Amino acid sequence: MGSGKSTIGRQLAKALHRKFYDSDKVIEKRTGVSISWIFEMEGESGFRERESKAIDELTELKNVVVATGGGAVLSEQNRQCLKSRGQVIYLSASAEQLYRRTARDKKRPLLQNTDRRKQIENLLTIRDPLYREVADIIIKTGEQSVQHTVNEVIRRLKELDKKSRTHENVTG
């Protein structure tokens, strides 16, 4: 959370002429309520069920860019959907960067009523290895502009595409 998935995802989709989806926004639109409300009424497990259903559906779409919620990688099912149905880009940020970016945000249920900095560190300890497990591309965010990051993602996607076409033509 706070790594720039929605902002960069939206700009990436625009640059690639693809439709953009934010899984959290899809859930809010479907339910008519905020993610915070879902957490409050159904708990994290209720939200995660909704999230998995949305990710399963969104990853079935073609020519899209999907930004997931920060905890989407906690589910093995989500990781499988993401990894098997497209290229996964992990926008990595330090705990300090994430703390600064979310300092005034009151909409993140997992950061409410807790030591925000410690909670971010705990979440990152759990999530970072899972993101790295599924990522085709890892981009460190924070030091460069959104446009620079988008350009870097596009460059790396082209490299991946070139490698996959090279491997397809190998015979033995």
C-alpha angles and dihedrals in degrees: 000000000000096000093117100258095143097040095045093038092054092050092044091053090050092050092048093043092239134133116261126220129183107200092213091053090048090054092047091049093049095047099034091226137090125266088244090057091050090051090049096048102032103021125229092299092057091050092047091054090054090045093053092051091050093047092048090053097041094049090055090063120095128231096012138127114222126195112199129201114267094255097048091103091063090081118077088209091056092047090052092049092048096045098043098043105046148338115304119215117196112204100204123200134170121255089248092054091048091049092052093046094050099036095108098029112116096178100075107096096196091057098050123105094004142088095284097201093049092045091052090050091050093048091048092050090056100037104039096071090047092051090048090050093059102029121112089183130025118199122184108222131198106060099068138048124270090251092052090050092049090050090050092050091050091049092050092046089054090051090051091049092050092050093049092051090048091052092047090060096051113107129184 
